[in-house]
């Protein structure tokens, strides 16, 4: 029997959680889930990346406009996209990502959009956890816990 793929299950569970989420006053919420980073080799000045999913159950669209990370993790965090230029792939900073209203989803994943961690203070090791703050234009700041995964265990 074939095992279900973990990312698919995570998205399905996220959808169920998002559908059930509402603030204390009953207003729909913006949900951030599944934040993870790949472990790094530990080279000086190395960068890392965070991946996650955002589901906007609010009645209005929103925008992810920034990110920040604890000083002990990296010098700074930027919103980045992987873009193709000819036959080359490169990473480029982006000012924001839109998240459509009423179930709109923003997925940050390897090979695409991600939060870049610049100049890691120490290598990211499998099992580590750290806080990442995401800034949304309307929903404000959301802090998430990022779990570091083994590069081999993805």
N, C-alpha and C positions, 0 to 999 in steps of 0.2 A: 504494500500500500504506500502511496506517495504522500509525504508530509506536506501540509499547506505551507506556502511561503510566508515567513514572518512579516514582511512589509505589507502584504495583502491583508493579513489578519489585523495588523496595526491600523490600517486605513479603515477597515470595516468597523473595528472597535471605536476608533476616533469618531466616525460618523454617528454611531449610537450614543456616545458620550455627548457629542455636540448637539444632537437632537434633544437630549434630555436636559442640557444646561440652560440655566436662566439665572439671572442675578436675583438677589433677595427680593427685589420689587417686581419680579416676573419678566423683566426685559430680557430679550435674547442677548447672548454673550459672544465674545470672540474667544475661541479656544485654541491654545497652542499645545501640541502634544508630540511625543516621540522624539525629543531632542537628543541627538547623539553626535559624537565626533569619532573619527578614526584615530587609533593610537599612532604616535609619531616615532621616528627613529632616534631623535634626540640630538640632531645636528644643531650647532650654535645658530641662533637667529632664525630657526625653522618656523614656518607658518603652519597653521592647522585650519580645519574647516568644521563648521557645525551644520547639521542637516535637521530638518523638522517639518512639521505640517501645521498649517494654520487653517482653521475653519471659522468663517464669519457667519454667525447666526443672527447678527444684528440686522436691522431693517435698512441700514444705510451702508454703502460701501466704505471701506477703510483703506489705509495705506500703511505698510511697514516702512518707516522712514529712517530707522537707525537701530543700532545695537551697541551694547557696551558689555565689557567683561571685567571681572575683578583684576586688579593690578597684579596679583600674584600668579595669574594665568597667562596673560599676554599683554603686550603694550597697548593694543587697541583692537577693536572689532569693526569690520566694514561689511556692507552688503556687496556681494560680488556675483557676477554671472560668468559662466564659461561661454565664450563666443568663438565662432569659427571665422578665421580670416584666411581665405584661400584653403590650403590644406592644413593649416596650423590651428590648434586650439589655444586660446589664451584666456586669462582671467581679467576681467575689467570691473572696476567699481561702478556701482549703479546708485542713483539717488534714492530710489524707493521701488517698492512693488505694490501694485494694486491688489486688493482682496475684495472681490465682488460681494454684494449683500446676500442675505438669506441662503446660506449654504455654500457660498463661494469658497474655494479652497486654493491655498497657496502651498506648493510643495517645494521644499528645498532638498535636493538630492545630489548624490555624486554625479559629476559630469554636467551639472546644470547650475541653477541658482544655489547659493550657500552664503553663510556668514563666515567671512575670512577672519581668522585670528592671526594678527600680525605679531611677529617676534615673540614667540612663546617664551615664558620665563623658565619653564622646565618641560621636559618631554611629556606628552599625554600618554598615560599608561592605561591599558585595559582595566576596567573596574573603577577608575577614578571618576569623580563627579565634581562639577563646578557650576556656579550660577552664571546665567547669561540674561541680561535685561534687553528686552525688545521694546522699541518705542513705536507706537502706532499713532497716526495723525489724530484719530478720534477716540479710540479706546484707551489711549495713554500707555503707560509702561506696564509690561507684563514680564515677570521674572520666571524663568524656567530652569530646571535642573538638567544639565547636559551629562549624559552617561558616555564614557569613553569605551568604545568597542575594539576588540582585537581586529587587526587588519585581515587576519586569516579567517576570522569567524563571521564575516559578513554574509 
